[in-house]
Amino acid sequence: MTRTLLILISALFVFNVLPAIAQDKAIPKTITEKLPVSAPVQKWIDSENAMIDPLNKDQKESVYILRHKYSIIRAIGVVKRDIDKAVTSCVKENPDIKKSMEDRFTQWKNAVDPIIKTAEKQLNVDIDAQKIVEPKAFRSVMTLSDKAFKYDDSKIEKKPVSTKEACGGLLESMNDTENNMIKLLREALLPESVIKSRDKMNKKEQRKIEEIKTKSSEDKKPQ
């Protein structure tokens, strides 16, 4: 349960914080606060645990990687949706920036959409190619994950930005969001072996950092 709730917190951060520039809505003070679990979320958690719990550590890691790639693609779709709504709102309230807003968002979509399609195709290939869980079972759990997100997302009151200042900020932010989305999508296209190798290196580096901190702390202690 703890494992999946941590994943849920991470997912909520991606879904609710990344698109915030395009919306007038509150951002949680901390994503580490205990989150209420809705019925659709609980159903997703239970189904995912039932699928993953029988697996060994290495198999679980492989499924986590697939699920993470799926979450990235979905999160970027959410960001695109929210920016689209914000652009529509900005254009309606500020007709003088209509061309610049629409032109920039078209460029954004032209840069991101082809990689989304490539990532989706590759993910489907990866899901069908793996022999750890039934592809149908994996997709069923991801469908429950989609429903859980949509349910909780529907409970959040959102209002697309519309002021001149906020719309200007949205326009300026598109460079960053475009680059970030492309980076995330490219990571979603990495082979599992590369992701596992990177994770192993990151953990090794983190252990070194912790060892240095511990040694430094011990050296500072009075003798």
PEWONOR-V934536 format. One line per field, one symbol per residue. ss: DSSP state (A for helix, B for strand, O for the rest). A space follows every 10 residues. Layout:
ss->???
This chain:
ss->OAAAAAAAAA AAAAAAAAAA AABOOOOOOO OOOOOOOOAA AAAAAAAAAA AAOOOOAAAA AAAAAAAAAA AAAAAAAAAA AAAAAAAAAA AAAOAAAAAA AAAAAAAAAA AAAAAAAAAA AAAAAAAAAO OOOOAAAAAA AAAAAAAAAA AAAAOOOOOB OOOAAAAAAA AAAAAAAAAA AAAAAAAAOO OAAAAAAAAA AAAAAAAAAA AAAAAAAAAA OOO
